[in-house]
Amino acid sequence: MIDARTVFACIAVVAFLAGCGSSANAPDSVPPPIAAKPDVLVTLDGEHHICIVALSSEAQGSTIACDDVVPFVRDELRVPGGSIYEIRAIPKVEQAELAKVEASLKRAGYRSGAAQPHR
């Protein structure tokens, strides 16, 4: 016959193994980490009131109106929402203009990866 200790040990082992299940279905409580390298670089040129937008893998960017940054990133560069952007500024950029570009990128679902303060 099976004694009580054997039954208890079997139940304990089964309970322990059930607790080791996959966490793939667990809800995401922490957002994915910010990449060390942003997907998109946006440089605001305050003197000329334009933005220069480039993929991080490109040596040169495209010069566009700052109001068109999001459509350009989404439609021309085909960067999906949730990707990382970094904003840089050439001196004499108005903070309101910088904030407007940053807010439009955030509303479109892009994430800031700024590792350095805005200049």
ChimeraX attribute file (.defattr): number of C-alpha atoms within 10 A of each C-alpha:
attribute: neighborCount
match mode: 1-to-1
recipient: residues
	/A:1	3
	/A:2	6
	/A:3	7
	/A:4	8
	/A:5	9
	/A:6	10
	/A:7	10
	/A:8	10
	/A:9	11
	/A:10	11
	/A:11	12
	/A:12	12
	/A:13	10
	/A:14	10
	/A:15	11
	/A:16	11
	/A:17	10
	/A:18	10
	/A:19	8
	/A:20	8
	/A:21	9
	/A:22	8
	/A:23	7
	/A:24	7
	/A:25	7
	/A:26	7
	/A:27	7
	/A:28	8
	/A:29	6
	/A:30	6
	/A:31	6
	/A:32	8
	/A:33	7
	/A:34	15
	/A:35	12
	/A:36	10
	/A:37	15
	/A:38	20
	/A:39	19
	/A:40	24
	/A:41	24
	/A:42	24
	/A:43	20
	/A:44	27
	/A:45	20
	/A:46	17
	/A:47	11
	/A:48	11
	/A:49	14
	/A:50	18
	/A:51	26
	/A:52	20
	/A:53	25
	/A:54	21
	/A:55	18
	/A:56	16
	/A:57	11
	/A:58	10
	/A:59	7
	/A:60	11
	/A:61	16
	/A:62	12
	/A:63	16
	/A:64	15
	/A:65	15
	/A:66	21
	/A:67	14
	/A:68	13
	/A:69	20
	/A:70	22
	/A:71	13
	/A:72	18
	/A:73	22
	/A:74	14
	/A:75	10
	/A:76	9
	/A:77	14
	/A:78	10
	/A:79	18
	/A:80	14
	/A:81	15
	/A:82	14
	/A:83	16
	/A:84	22
	/A:85	27
	/A:86	21
	/A:87	24
	/A:88	20
	/A:89	19
	/A:90	14
	/A:91	12
	/A:92	13
	/A:93	19
	/A:94	14
	/A:95	11
	/A:96	9
	/A:97	15
	/A:98	19
	/A:99	11
	/A:100	13
	/A:101	19
	/A:102	20
	/A:103	13
	/A:104	15
	/A:105	21
	/A:106	16
	/A:107	11
	/A:108	14
	/A:109	15
	/A:110	24
	/A:111	19
	/A:112	19
	/A:113	20
	/A:114	17
	/A:115	12
	/A:116	9
	/A:117	8
	/A:118	14
	/A:119	10
